[in-house]
């Protein structure tokens, strides 16, 4: 039982230390570039503000069915 208490205390101290380090660094938590930031027809990444590749296959996979149907209909009408 004393081993469990010692391990729990050690992990608690490490987690509190990491939390204090994040708080004192002043940086905000942010997501990765791309991924879900590429949805909803955005032209730029919501995190880093870089331009998103319009031909990315990720956009097609994450698109809702209504958006996909509208996009395909627009492509058929244009071409």
CNS distance restraints for C-alpha pairs under 8 A (distance, minus, plus):
assign (resid   1 and name CA) (resid   5 and name CA) 6.42 0.50 0.50
assign (resid   2 and name CA) (resid   6 and name CA) 6.07 0.50 0.50
assign (resid   3 and name CA) (resid   7 and name CA) 6.07 0.50 0.50
assign (resid   4 and name CA) (resid   8 and name CA) 5.99 0.50 0.50
assign (resid   5 and name CA) (resid   9 and name CA) 6.01 0.50 0.50
assign (resid   6 and name CA) (resid  10 and name CA) 6.14 0.50 0.50
assign (resid   7 and name CA) (resid  11 and name CA) 6.17 0.50 0.50
assign (resid   8 and name CA) (resid  12 and name CA) 6.05 0.50 0.50
assign (resid   9 and name CA) (resid  13 and name CA) 6.18 0.50 0.50
assign (resid  10 and name CA) (resid  14 and name CA) 6.30 0.50 0.50
assign (resid  11 and name CA) (resid  15 and name CA) 6.13 0.50 0.50
assign (resid  12 and name CA) (resid  16 and name CA) 6.10 0.50 0.50
assign (resid  13 and name CA) (resid  17 and name CA) 6.06 0.50 0.50
assign (resid  14 and name CA) (resid  18 and name CA) 6.22 0.50 0.50
assign (resid  15 and name CA) (resid  19 and name CA) 6.14 0.50 0.50
assign (resid  16 and name CA) (resid  20 and name CA) 6.15 0.50 0.50
assign (resid  17 and name CA) (resid  21 and name CA) 6.18 0.50 0.50
assign (resid  18 and name CA) (resid  22 and name CA) 6.28 0.50 0.50
assign (resid  19 and name CA) (resid  23 and name CA) 6.20 0.50 0.50
assign (resid  20 and name CA) (resid  24 and name CA) 6.03 0.50 0.50
assign (resid  21 and name CA) (resid  25 and name CA) 6.05 0.50 0.50
assign (resid  22 and name CA) (resid  26 and name CA) 6.85 0.50 0.50
assign (resid  22 and name CA) (resid  27 and name CA) 7.08 0.50 0.50
assign (resid  23 and name CA) (resid  27 and name CA) 7.61 0.50 0.50
assign (resid  30 and name CA) (resid  47 and name CA) 6.92 0.50 0.50
assign (resid  31 and name CA) (resid  47 and name CA) 6.79 0.50 0.50
assign (resid  32 and name CA) (resid  47 and name CA) 7.27 0.50 0.50
assign (resid  33 and name CA) (resid  37 and name CA) 6.78 0.50 0.50
assign (resid  33 and name CA) (resid  45 and name CA) 6.49 0.50 0.50
assign (resid  33 and name CA) (resid  46 and name CA) 7.89 0.50 0.50
assign (resid  33 and name CA) (resid  47 and name CA) 6.25 0.50 0.50
assign (resid  33 and name CA) (resid  48 and name CA) 6.64 0.50 0.50
assign (resid  34 and name CA) (resid  38 and name CA) 5.35 0.50 0.50
assign (resid  34 and name CA) (resid  45 and name CA) 6.42 0.50 0.50
assign (resid  34 and name CA) (resid  52 and name CA) 7.35 0.50 0.50
assign (resid  35 and name CA) (resid  39 and name CA) 7.96 0.50 0.50
assign (resid  35 and name CA) (resid  58 and name CA) 7.30 0.50 0.50
assign (resid  36 and name CA) (resid  62 and name CA) 7.78 0.50 0.50
assign (resid  37 and name CA) (resid  42 and name CA) 7.87 0.50 0.50
assign (resid  37 and name CA) (resid  45 and name CA) 5.70 0.50 0.50
assign (resid  37 and name CA) (resid  46 and name CA) 5.81 0.50 0.50
assign (resid  37 and name CA) (resid  47 and name CA) 7.55 0.50 0.50
assign (resid  38 and name CA) (resid  42 and name CA) 6.33 0.50 0.50
assign (resid  38 and name CA) (resid  44 and name CA) 7.80 0.50 0.50
assign (resid  38 and name CA) (resid  45 and name CA) 6.47 0.50 0.50
assign (resid  38 and name CA) (resid  52 and name CA) 6.65 0.50 0.50
assign (resid  38 and name CA) (resid  58 and name CA) 7.67 0.50 0.50
assign (resid  38 and name CA) (resid  59 and name CA) 6.18 0.50 0.50
assign (resid  39 and name CA) (resid  59 and name CA) 5.94 0.50 0.50
assign (resid  39 and name CA) (resid  62 and name CA) 6.55 0.50 0.50
assign (resid  39 and name CA) (resid  63 and name CA) 6.64 0.50 0.50
assign (resid  40 and name CA) (resid  63 and name CA) 7.37 0.50 0.50
assign (resid  42 and name CA) (resid  52 and name CA) 7.65 0.50 0.50
assign (resid  43 and name CA) (resid  51 and name CA) 5.93 0.50 0.50
assign (resid  43 and name CA) (resid  52 and name CA) 5.70 0.50 0.50
assign (resid  43 and name CA) (resid  54 and name CA) 7.82 0.50 0.50
assign (resid  44 and name CA) (resid  49 and name CA) 5.23 0.50 0.50
assign (resid  44 and name CA) (resid  50 and name CA) 5.31 0.50 0.50
assign (resid  44 and name CA) (resid  51 and name CA) 4.31 0.50 0.50
assign (resid  44 and name CA) (resid  52 and name CA) 5.21 0.50 0.50
assign (resid  45 and name CA) (resid  49 and name CA) 4.69 0.50 0.50
assign (resid  45 and name CA) (resid  50 and name CA) 5.41 0.50 0.50
assign (resid  45 and name CA) (resid  51 and name CA) 6.28 0.50 0.50
assign (resid  45 and name CA) (resid  52 and name CA) 6.09 0.50 0.50
assign (resid  54 and name CA) (resid  59 and name CA) 7.78 0.50 0.50
assign (resid  55 and name CA) (resid  59 and name CA) 7.85 0.50 0.50
assign (resid  56 and name CA) (resid  60 and name CA) 7.51 0.50 0.50
assign (resid  57 and name CA) (resid  61 and name CA) 6.56 0.50 0.50
assign (resid  58 and name CA) (resid  62 and name CA) 6.27 0.50 0.50
assign (resid  59 and name CA) (resid  63 and name CA) 6.02 0.50 0.50
assign (resid  60 and name CA) (resid  68 and name CA) 7.36 0.50 0.50
assign (resid  63 and name CA) (resid  67 and name CA) 6.23 0.50 0.50
assign (resid  63 and name CA) (resid  68 and name CA) 6.15 0.50 0.50
assign (resid  64 and name CA) (resid  68 and name CA) 6.27 0.50 0.50
assign (resid  65 and name CA) (resid  69 and name CA) 6.09 0.50 0.50
assign (resid  66 and name CA) (resid  70 and name CA) 6.21 0.50 0.50
assign (resid  67 and name CA) (resid  71 and name CA) 6.08 0.50 0.50
assign (resid  68 and name CA) (resid  72 and name CA) 6.07 0.50 0.50
assign (resid  69 and name CA) (resid  73 and name CA) 6.04 0.50 0.50
assign (resid  70 and name CA) (resid  74 and name CA) 6.13 0.50 0.50
assign (resid  71 and name CA) (resid  75 and name CA) 6.18 0.50 0.50
assign (resid  72 and name CA) (resid  76 and name CA) 6.17 0.50 0.50
assign (resid  73 and name CA) (resid  77 and name CA) 6.15 0.50 0.50
assign (resid  74 and name CA) (resid  78 and name CA) 6.08 0.50 0.50
assign (resid  75 and name CA) (resid  79 and name CA) 6.05 0.50 0.50
